[in-house]
Amino acid sequence: MKAKLITLCLFASLASLSGAASAKGCLKGAAVGGVAGHVAGNHGALGAAAGCAVGHHRANKKEKEAAQNQAQAQTSQQQQATAPASPAPAK
């Protein structure tokens, strides 16, 4: 079983080195899922596959939220730049 887990980890790390940009979150999820699956009844490969899917989903969700926050910040900055300056108080 250890040999299978080591082989799975090697393949996962080789896949990340190949430049697959769409695999964000997969390696971390696969590692956690593989260990959890192994502990839960020698289903390491199944756990790794599920962990990869969940990790990839979470990475995409986090990336979308970051892009949304950045867009809101840019909109806020543009509104502040175009807002008229308040007149000086009269004495």
N, C-alpha and C positions, 0 to 999 in steps of 0.2 A: 504494500500500500504506500509506503514511503517513496518507493521508486516512481509510482504513478503521480504522486503529488509533486515530486521534484521535477518530473518530466513536464507536467502541466505548468509549473512555474517558469521553467525554461522556455517553453513555447510562448507563454504570455509575455515574457520579457523580450523575446525575439520579435514578437508582433509589435511591441511598442517601439522598438528600434527601427522598424521598417518605415516609420514616418506616417503612420496611419493617424491623421489628426482627428478622425471621428471616434477614436477609441478613448476619449477623455473619460476618466472615472472607471474604466473597465478593469484596469489592473488592480487598483485598490479594492474594488468590489469583488473581483474574482479571488483575490487573496483571502479576504474576510469570509466570503461565501464558501470557498474551498475548505477552510479550516472548520467553519461551522458545520458544513455538510459531512466532513470526516468525523467530527465528534458526534454528530447526530445519527450515526449508523453507517459509516463507511460509504457515504455518498458524496465524496469530495468533488468529483467532476460535475455532478448535477448542481451542487452548491456553488461551484465556481461559475457555472454558466448563469445561474440565477443572479449571483452577486455581480457579475459583469453587466447584466441587463439593468439591474437596479442602480449600480454605480454610474452607468452611462446616462440613465434617465436623470439622476440627480445632478450630474455635471451639466447637462443641457439646461435644466431648470435654473441652476445657479447662473449660468452664462446669460440666459434670457433676462433674469432679474437684474444682473449687473448692467446689461445694455439698456434696460428700461430706466434704471436709476441714472445712468449717464445722460440719457436723452432728457429726462426731467431736469437735471442740473443745467444742461445746456439751454433749455427753454427758459429756465429761471434767470440765467445770466443774460440772455438776450432781452428779456423783459426789463430787467434792471438797467441795461445799457440804453434802451430806447425810452425809458420813462423820463418825463420832463423833470428838470431840477426844480426843487421847491424854491420859491422866492425867499429872499432874506427877510427876516422879521423887521418891521418898521419900528423906529425908536421914537 
